[in-house]
């Protein structure tokens, strides 16, 4: 895998993992028992903890990228290893 391709795949993986991590531990004002000030959104998180989520996203995306890179570089699973594809190709 070329360096540019690896960076692009990691970038996409990081953003997908960010959207997975964003809802973790979020409580809005109603759930935490706080009052909502005039002009604020009722569903907005009280403590979004974004730096923790960025760190969790980076760790999770590094693990996912390592699996993707290992599959591309070492071909752990090929199409011949997938039994449901064999039945499609033999028909």
N, CA, C and O atoms as a printed pandas DataFrame, in Angstrom:
     atom_number atom_name residue_name chain_id  residue_number  x_coord  y_coord  z_coord
0              1         N          UNK        A               1    0.855   -1.167    0.000
1              2        CA          UNK        A               1    0.000    0.000    0.000
2              3         C          UNK        A               1    0.902    1.230    0.000
3              4         O          UNK        A               1    1.839    1.331    0.792
4              5         N          UNK        A               2    0.607    2.146   -0.888
5              6        CA          UNK        A               2    1.383    3.375   -0.968
6              7         C          UNK        A               2    1.037    4.296    0.200
7              8         O          UNK        A               2   -0.018    4.168    0.820
8              9         N          UNK        A               3    1.945    5.222    0.484
9             10        CA          UNK        A               3    1.781    6.111    1.630
10            11         C          UNK        A               3    0.535    6.979    1.488
11            12         O          UNK        A               3   -0.214    7.146    2.451
12            13         N          UNK        A               4    0.308    7.532    0.303
13            14        CA          UNK        A               4   -0.861    8.381    0.086
14            15         C          UNK        A               4   -2.163    7.618    0.283
15            16         O          UNK        A               4   -3.121    8.147    0.847
16            17         N          UNK        A               5   -2.195    6.383   -0.178
17            18        CA          UNK        A               5   -3.390    5.553    0.011
18            19         C          UNK        A               5   -3.599    5.246    1.486
19            20         O          UNK        A               5   -4.729    5.257    1.973
20            21         N          UNK        A               6   -2.516    4.974    2.192
21            22        CA          UNK        A               6   -2.624    4.674    3.623
22            23         C          UNK        A               6   -3.150    5.883    4.394
23            24         O          UNK        A               6   -3.981    5.735    5.290
24            25         N          UNK        A               7   -2.674    7.062    4.053
25            26        CA          UNK        A               7   -3.146    8.278    4.727
26            27         C          UNK        A               7   -4.629    8.504    4.436
27            28         O          UNK        A               7   -5.391    8.851    5.338
28            29         N          UNK        A               8   -5.037    8.311    3.190
29            30        CA          UNK        A               8   -6.439    8.504    2.830
30            31         C          UNK        A               8   -7.338    7.496    3.549
31            32         O          UNK        A               8   -8.405    7.862    4.043
32            33         N          UNK        A               9   -6.920    6.243    3.610
33            34        CA          UNK        A               9   -7.718    5.221    4.293
34            35         C          UNK        A               9   -7.782    5.508    5.791
35            36         O          UNK        A               9   -8.838    5.350    6.404
36            37         N          UNK        A              10   -6.664    5.929    6.389
37            38        CA          UNK        A              10   -6.675    6.267    7.812
38            39         C          UNK        A              10   -7.590    7.465    8.078
39            40         O          UNK        A              10   -8.318    7.478    9.070
40            41         N          UNK        A              11   -7.558    8.459    7.207
41            42        CA          UNK        A              11   -8.400    9.651    7.361
42            43         C          UNK        A              11   -9.884    9.276    7.334
43            44         O          UNK        A              11  -10.658    9.734    8.174
44            45         N          UNK        A              12  -10.269    8.456    6.385
45            46        CA          UNK        A              12  -11.665    8.025    6.297
46            47         C          UNK        A              12  -12.040    7.172    7.499
47            48         O          UNK        A              12  -13.128    7.322    8.057
48            49         N          UNK        A              13  -11.142    6.279    7.900
49            50        CA          UNK        A              13  -11.386    5.437    9.070
50            51         C          UNK        A              13  -11.531    6.285   10.328
51            52         O          UNK        A              13  -12.381    5.999   11.171
52            53         N          UNK        A              14  -10.713    7.321   10.462
53            54        CA          UNK        A              14  -10.777    8.188   11.642
54            55         C          UNK        A              14  -12.130    8.880   11.721
55            56         O          UNK        A              14  -12.721    8.953   12.799
56            57         N          UNK        A              15  -12.635    9.390   10.592
57            58        CA          UNK        A              15  -13.927   10.083   10.612
58            59         C          UNK        A              15  -15.077    9.128   10.904
59            60         O          UNK        A              15  -16.001    9.481   11.637
60            61         N          UNK        A              16  -15.033    7.934   10.343
61            62        CA          UNK        A              16  -16.087    6.954   10.634
62            63         C          UNK        A              16  -16.066    6.603   12.119
63            64         O          UNK        A              16  -17.116    6.513   12.755
64            65         N          UNK        A              17  -14.868    6.404   12.669
65            66        CA          UNK        A              17  -14.756    6.087   14.099
66            67         C          UNK        A              17  -15.193    7.263   14.963
67            68         O          UNK        A              17  -15.737    7.057   16.048
68            69         N          UNK        A              18  -14.967    8.485   14.506
69            70        CA          UNK        A              18  -15.429    9.656   15.266
70            71         C          UNK        A              18  -16.943    9.638   15.413
71            72         O          UNK        A              18  -17.465    9.905   16.496
72            73         N          UNK        A              19  -17.655    9.322   14.328
73            74        CA          UNK        A              19  -19.114    9.280   14.413
74            75         C          UNK        A              19  -19.599    8.113   15.259
75            76         O          UNK        A              19  -20.713    8.153   15.780
76            77         N          UNK        A              20  -18.790    7.082   15.404
77            78        CA          UNK        A              20  -19.133    5.984   16.305
78            79         C          UNK        A              20  -18.938    6.412   17.756
79            80         O          UNK        A              20  -19.738    6.055   18.620
80            81         N          UNK        A              21  -17.882    7.173   18.027
81            82        CA          UNK        A              21  -17.507    7.540   19.401
82            83         C          UNK        A              21  -18.310    8.737   19.928
83            84         O          UNK        A              21  -18.511    8.844   21.138
84            85         N          UNK        A              22  -18.765    9.623   19.065
85            86        CA          UNK        A              22  -19.420   10.852   19.526
86            87         C          UNK        A              22  -20.570   10.648   20.515
87            88         O          UNK        A              22  -20.658   11.417   21.472
88            89         N          UNK        A              23  -21.450    9.669   20.348
89            90        CA          UNK        A              23  -22.556    9.554   21.314
90            91         C          UNK        A              23  -22.184    8.938   22.662
91            92         O          UNK        A              23  -23.024    8.907   23.561
92            93         N          UNK        A              24  -20.971    8.453   22.831
93            94        CA          UNK        A              24  -20.584    7.787   24.085
94            95         C          UNK        A              24  -20.621    8.772   25.251
95            96         O          UNK        A              24  -19.959    9.808   25.203
96            97         N          UNK        A              25  -21.376    8.464   26.283
97            98        CA          UNK        A              25  -21.381    9.231   27.525
98            99         C          UNK        A              25  -22.026   10.601   27.439
99           100         O          UNK        A              25  -21.778   11.445   28.300
100          101         N          UNK        A              26  -22.836   10.847   26.440
101          102        CA          UNK        A              26  -23.457   12.159   26.283
102          103         C          UNK        A              26  -24.736   12.225   27.105
103          104         O          UNK        A              26  -25.589   11.340   27.037
104          105         N          UNK        A              27  -24.846   13.293   27.881
105          106        CA          UNK        A              27  -26.077   13.572   28.633
106          107         C          UNK        A              27  -26.480   15.003   28.348
107          108         O          UNK        A              27  -25.658   15.918   28.403
108          109         N          UNK        A              28  -27.757   15.188   28.044
109          110        CA          UNK        A              28  -28.236   16.548   27.828
110          111         C          UNK        A              28  -28.691   17.139   29.165
111          112         O          UNK        A              28  -28.621   16.476   30.200
112          113         N          UNK        A              29  -29.153   18.378   29.134
113          114        CA          UNK        A              29  -29.528   19.072   30.370
114          115         C          UNK        A              29  -30.687   18.379   31.071
115          116         O          UNK        A              29  -30.715   18.325   32.301
116          117         N          UNK        A              30  -31.630   17.857   30.325
117          118        CA          UNK        A              30  -32.784   17.176   30.923
118          119         C          UNK        A              30  -32.353   15.895   31.645
119          120         O          UNK        A              30  -32.822   15.612   32.748
120          121         N          UNK        A              31  -31.456   15.122   31.018
121          122        CA          UNK        A              31  -30.993   13.871   31.633
122          123         C          UNK        A              31  -30.138   14.119   32.864
123          124         O          UNK        A              31  -30.166   13.327   33.806
124          125         N          UNK        A              32  -29.373   15.215   32.870
125          126        CA          UNK        A              32  -28.511   15.479   34.025
126          127         C          UNK        A              32  -29.191   16.324   35.095
127          128         O          UNK        A              32  -28.590   16.594   36.135
128          129         N          UNK        A              33  -30.437   16.750   34.862
129          130        CA          UNK        A              33  -31.192   17.476   35.875
130          131         C          UNK        A              33  -30.891   18.958   35.954
131          132         O          UNK        A              33  -31.253   19.605   36.936
132          133         N          UNK        A              34  -30.241   19.510   34.948
133          134        CA          UNK        A              34  -29.920   20.929   34.950
134          135         C          UNK        A              34  -30.985   21.712   34.182
135          136         O          UNK        A              34  -31.704   21.162   33.347
136          137         N          UNK        A              35  -31.066   22.989   34.481
137          138        CA          UNK        A              35  -32.022   23.835   33.759
138          139         C          UNK        A              35  -31.369   24.352   32.483
139          140         O          UNK        A              35  -30.157   24.563   32.421
140          141         N          UNK        A              36  -32.197   24.546   31.479
141          142        CA          UNK        A              36  -31.710   25.035   30.189
142          143         C          UNK        A              36  -31.922   26.540   30.133
143          144         O          UNK        A              36  -33.027   27.029   30.367
144          145         N          UNK        A              37  -30.861   27.267   29.822
145          146        CA          UNK        A              37  -30.960   28.709   29.719
146          147         C          UNK        A              37  -31.691   29.098   28.441
147          148         O          UNK        A              37  -31.753   28.327   27.483
148          149         N          UNK        A              38  -32.235   30.296   28.445
149          150        CA          UNK        A              38  -32.969   30.810   27.292
150          151         C          UNK        A              38  -32.039   30.864   26.081
151          152         O          UNK        A              38  -30.935   31.402   26.166
152          153         N          UNK        A              39  -32.483   30.308   24.958
153          154        CA          UNK        A              39  -31.708   30.352   23.726
154          155         C          UNK        A              39  -30.807   29.154   23.502
155          156         O          UNK        A              39  -30.238   29.007   22.421
156          157         N          UNK        A              40  -30.665   28.295   24.501
157          158        CA          UNK        A              40  -29.853   27.099   24.343
158          159         C          UNK        A              40  -30.711   25.923   23.899
159          160         O          UNK        A              40  -31.899   25.853   24.215
160          161         N          UNK        A              41  -30.102   25.007   23.170
161          162        CA          UNK        A              41  -30.795   23.820   22.690
162          163         C          UNK        A              41  -30.965   22.832   23.841
163          164         O          UNK        A              41  -30.033   22.603   24.612
164          165         N          UNK        A              42  -32.162   22.245   23.955
165          166        CA          UNK        A              42  -32.443   21.298   25.045
166          167         C          UNK        A              42  -31.655   20.002   24.897
167          168         O          UNK        A              42  -31.332   19.356   25.894
168          169         N          UNK        A              43  -31.345   19.618   23.667
169          170        CA          UNK        A              43  -30.646   18.358   23.442
170          171         C          UNK        A              43  -29.131   18.490   23.393
171          172         O          UNK        A              43  -28.438   17.499   23.163
172          173         N          UNK        A              44  -28.602   19.690   23.604
173          174        CA          UNK        A              44  -27.153   19.878   23.550
174          175         C          UNK        A              44  -26.492   19.207   24.754
175          176         O          UNK        A              44  -27.026   19.267   25.861
176          177         N          UNK        A              45  -25.350   18.578   24.551
177          178        CA          UNK        A              45  -24.678   17.914   25.671
178          179         C          UNK        A              45  -24.177   18.915   26.705
179          180         O          UNK        A              45  -23.727   20.013   26.377
180          181         N          UNK        A              46  -24.271   18.495   27.967
181          182        CA          UNK        A              46  -23.808   19.358   29.052
182          183         C          UNK        A              46  -22.277   19.368   29.073
183          184         O          UNK        A              46  -21.665   20.435   29.118
184          185         N          UNK        A              47  -21.666   18.201   29.042
185          186        CA          UNK        A              47  -20.202   18.065   28.996
186          187         C          UNK        A              47  -19.861   17.154   27.818
187          188         O          UNK        A              47  -19.916   15.933   27.962
188          189         N          UNK        A              48  -19.507   17.715   26.653
189          190        CA          UNK        A              48  -19.270   16.869   25.492
190          191         C          UNK        A              48  -17.983   16.046   25.563
191          192         O          UNK        A              48  -17.878   15.035   24.869
192          193         N          UNK        A              49  -17.008   16.441   26.370
193          194        CA          UNK        A              49  -15.741   15.719   26.540
194          195         C          UNK        A              49  -15.080   15.413   25.194
195          196         O          UNK        A              49  -14.737   14.264   24.916
196          197         N          UNK        A              50  -14.903   16.429   24.372
197          198        CA          UNK        A              50  -14.406   16.234   23.018
198          199         C          UNK        A              50  -12.971   15.732   22.968
199          200         O          UNK        A              50  -12.645   14.920   22.102
200          201         N          UNK        A              51  -12.098   16.189   23.869
201          202        CA          UNK        A              51  -10.704   15.729   23.824
202          203         C          UNK        A              51  -10.608   14.242   24.139
203          204         O          UNK        A              51   -9.789   13.539   23.546
204          205         N          UNK        A              52  -11.420   13.759   25.050
205          206        CA          UNK        A              52  -11.444   12.315   25.325
206          207         C          UNK        A              52  -11.940   11.550   24.111
207          208         O          UNK        A              52  -11.438   10.469   23.802
208          209         N          UNK        A              53  -12.919   12.108   23.426
209          210        CA          UNK        A              53  -13.474   11.435   22.258
210          211         C          UNK        A              53  -12.489   11.450   21.097
211          212         O          UNK        A              53  -12.423   10.492   20.328
212          213         N          UNK        A              54  -11.724   12.528   20.965
213          214        CA          UNK        A              54  -10.679   12.566   19.928
214          215         C          UNK        A              54   -9.623   11.509   20.218
215          216         O          UNK        A              54   -9.162   10.825   19.304
216          217         N          UNK        A              55   -9.238   11.371   21.476
217          218        CA          UNK        A              55   -8.259   10.348   21.853
218          219         C          UNK        A              55   -8.811    8.940   21.621
219          220         O          UNK        A              55   -8.110    8.080   21.087
220          221         N          UNK        A              56  -10.052    8.705   22.015
221          222        CA          UNK        A              56  -10.665    7.391   21.803
222          223         C          UNK        A              56  -10.813    7.100   20.317
223          224         O          UNK        A              56  -10.620    5.963   19.886
224          225         N          UNK        A              57  -11.153    8.110   19.535
225          226        CA          UNK        A              57  -11.277    7.941   18.086
226          227         C          UNK        A              57   -9.936    7.589   17.463
227          228         O          UNK        A              57   -9.868    6.727   16.588
228          229         N          UNK        A              58   -8.876    8.242   17.902
229          230        CA          UNK        A              58   -7.542    7.970   17.362
230          231         C          UNK        A              58   -7.107    6.554   17.688
231          232         O          UNK        A              58   -6.558    5.866   16.828
232          233         N          UNK        A              59   -7.337    6.110   18.900
233          234        CA          UNK        A              59   -6.960    4.742   19.286
234          235         C          UNK        A              59   -7.787    3.716   18.517
235          236         O          UNK        A              59   -7.240    2.751   17.983
236          237         N          UNK        A              60   -9.099    3.918   18.458
237          238        CA          UNK        A              60   -9.970    2.987   17.747
238          239         C          UNK        A              60   -9.642    2.938   16.258
239          240         O          UNK        A              60   -9.597    1.858   15.669
240          241         N          UNK        A              61   -9.413    4.096   15.648
241          242        CA          UNK        A              61   -9.111    4.108   14.216
242          243         C          UNK        A              61   -7.738    3.511   13.926
243          244         O          UNK        A              61   -7.539    2.949   12.850
244          245         N          UNK        A              62   -6.788    3.615   14.851
245          246        CA          UNK        A              62   -5.485    2.971   14.659
246          247         C          UNK        A              62   -5.637    1.456   14.658
247          248         O          UNK        A              62   -4.986    0.767   13.873
248          249         N          UNK        A              63   -6.487    0.936   15.526
249          250        CA          UNK        A              63   -6.728   -0.512   15.566
250          251         C          UNK        A              63   -7.429   -0.976   14.291
251          252         O          UNK        A              63   -7.042   -1.982   13.696
252          253         N          UNK        A              64   -8.454   -0.248   13.877
253          254        CA          UNK        A              64   -9.190   -0.611   12.661
254          255         C          UNK        A              64   -8.273   -0.501   11.442
255          256         O          UNK        A              64   -8.307   -1.363   10.563
256          257         N          UNK        A              65   -7.457    0.546   11.382
257          258        CA          UNK        A              65   -6.533    0.705   10.263
258          259         C          UNK        A              65   -5.490   -0.409   10.237
259          260         O          UNK        A              65   -5.105   -0.868    9.161
260          261         N          UNK        A              66   -5.032   -0.847   11.403
261          262        CA          UNK        A              66   -4.066   -1.951   11.446
262          263         C          UNK        A              66   -4.673   -3.223   10.856
263          264         O          UNK        A              66   -3.991   -3.969   10.153
264          265         N          UNK        A              67   -5.936   -3.466   11.137
265          266        CA          UNK        A              67   -6.613   -4.635   10.561
266          267         C          UNK        A              67   -6.748   -4.481    9.044
267          268         O          UNK        A              67   -6.506   -5.427    8.295
268          269         N          UNK        A              68   -7.137   -3.287    8.600
269          270        CA          UNK        A              68   -7.261   -3.044    7.158
270          271         C          UNK        A              68   -5.910   -3.183    6.471
271          272         O          UNK        A              68   -5.814   -3.812    5.418
272          273         N          UNK        A              69   -4.872   -2.606    7.053
273          274        CA          UNK        A              69   -3.538   -2.694    6.465
274          275         C          UNK        A              69   -3.041   -4.142    6.432
275          276         O          UNK        A              69   -2.439   -4.575    5.449
276          277         N          UNK        A              70   -3.296   -4.880    7.503
277          278        CA          UNK        A              70   -2.894   -6.283    7.532
278          279         C          UNK        A              70   -3.597   -7.096    6.472
279          280         O          UNK        A              70   -2.994   -7.978    5.860
280          281         N          UNK        A              71   -4.865   -6.811    6.248
281          282        CA          UNK        A              71   -5.613   -7.530    5.205
282          283         C          UNK        A              71   -5.061   -7.202    3.821
283          284         O          UNK        A              71   -4.895   -8.092    2.986
284          285         N          UNK        A              72   -4.779   -5.933    3.584
285          286        CA          UNK        A              72   -4.273   -5.534    2.269
286          287         C          UNK        A              72   -2.863   -6.079    2.046
287          288         O          UNK        A              72   -2.558   -6.579    0.964
288          289         N          UNK        A              73   -2.008   -5.988    3.055
289          290        CA          UNK        A              73   -0.612   -6.368    2.882
290          291         C          UNK        A              73   -0.394   -7.881    2.928
291          292         O          UNK        A              73    0.411   -8.406    2.159
292          293         N          UNK        A              74   -1.087   -8.582    3.805
293          294        CA          UNK        A              74   -0.808  -10.001    4.027
294          295         C          UNK        A              74   -1.911  -10.938    3.539
295          296         O          UNK        A              74   -1.757  -12.158    3.602
296          297         N          UNK        A              75   -3.018  -10.382    3.056
297          298        CA          UNK        A              75   -4.126  -11.190    2.513
298          299         C          UNK        A              75   -4.542  -12.303    3.465
299          300         O          UNK        A              75   -4.502  -13.483    3.116
300          301         N          UNK        A              76   -4.942  -11.911    4.676
301          302        CA          UNK        A              76   -5.353  -12.880    5.686
302          303         C          UNK        A              76   -6.562  -13.675    5.227
303          304         O          UNK        A              76   -6.627  -14.884    5.448
304          305         N          UNK        A              77   -7.520  -13.015    4.592
305          306        CA          UNK        A              77   -8.720  -13.675    4.101
306          307         C          UNK        A              77   -8.849  -13.337    2.619
307          308         O          UNK        A              77   -8.863  -12.166    2.240
308          309         N          UNK        A              78   -8.941  -14.362    1.793
309          310        CA          UNK        A              78   -9.142  -14.130    0.368
310          311         C          UNK        A              78  -10.566  -14.520   -0.005
311          312         O          UNK        A              78  -11.305  -15.067    0.814
312          313         N          UNK        A              79  -10.938  -14.238   -1.230
313          314        CA          UNK        A              79  -12.279  -14.593   -1.677
314          315         C          UNK        A              79  -12.468  -16.102   -1.698
315          316         O          UNK        A              79  -13.589  -16.585   -1.537
316          317         N          UNK        A              80  -11.399  -16.845   -1.893
317          318        CA          UNK        A              80  -11.495  -18.309   -1.895
318          319         C          UNK        A              80  -11.797  -18.872   -0.514
319          320         O          UNK        A              80  -12.292  -19.993   -0.399
320          321         N          UNK        A              81  -11.507  -18.108    0.534
321          322        CA          UNK        A              81  -11.763  -18.557    1.903
322          323         C          UNK        A              81  -13.207  -18.353    2.346
323          324         O          UNK        A              81  -13.613  -18.880    3.381
324          325         N          UNK        A              82  -13.978  -17.607    1.588
325          326        CA          UNK        A              82  -15.354  -17.297    1.969
326          327         C          UNK        A              82  -16.297  -18.313    1.338
327          328         O          UNK        A              82  -16.450  -18.328    0.117
328          329         N          UNK        A              83  -16.936  -19.166    2.144
329          330        CA          UNK        A              83  -17.722  -20.270    1.588
330          331         C          UNK        A              83  -18.959  -19.823    0.816
331          332         O          UNK        A              83  -19.351  -20.494   -0.139
332          333         N          UNK        A              84  -19.588  -18.710    1.199
333          334        CA          UNK        A              84  -20.793  -18.292    0.497
334          335         C          UNK        A              84  -20.481  -17.771   -0.901
335          336         O          UNK        A              84  -21.368  -17.752   -1.755
336          337         N          UNK        A              85  -19.244  -17.348   -1.158
337          338        CA          UNK        A              85  -18.866  -16.905   -2.494
338          339         C          UNK        A              85  -18.595  -18.097   -3.415
339          340         O          UNK        A              85  -18.771  -17.987   -4.628
340          341         N          UNK        A              86  -18.173  -19.219   -2.862
341          342        CA          UNK        A              86  -17.922  -20.393   -3.680
342          343         C          UNK        A              86  -19.211  -20.909   -4.303
343          344         O          UNK        A              86  -19.205  -21.343   -5.455
344          345         N          UNK        A              87  -20.307  -20.870   -3.572
345          346        CA          UNK        A              87  -21.577  -21.363   -4.098
346          347         C          UNK        A              87  -22.104  -20.432   -5.191
347          348         O          UNK        A              87  -22.817  -20.882   -6.087
348          349         N          UNK        A              88  -21.767  -19.153   -5.130
349          350        CA          UNK        A              88  -22.224  -18.216   -6.157
350          351         C          UNK        A              88  -21.433  -18.417   -7.446
351          352         O          UNK        A              88  -21.998  -18.379   -8.539
352          353         N          UNK        A              89  -20.135  -18.629   -7.317
353          354        CA          UNK        A              89  -19.300  -18.728   -8.503
354          355         C          UNK        A              89  -19.423  -20.072   -9.213
355          356         O          UNK        A              89  -19.091  -20.158  -10.396
356          357         N          UNK        A              90  -19.884  -21.121   -8.542
357          358        CA          UNK        A              90  -19.989  -22.417   -9.176
358          359         C          UNK        A              90  -21.317  -22.607   -9.889
359          360         O          UNK        A              90  -21.475  -23.587  -10.617
360          361         N          UNK        A              91  -22.254  -21.731   -9.712
361          362        CA          UNK        A              91  -23.561  -21.890  -10.363
362          363         C          UNK        A              91  -23.521  -21.466  -11.800
363          364         O          UNK        A              91  -24.537  -21.536  -12.492
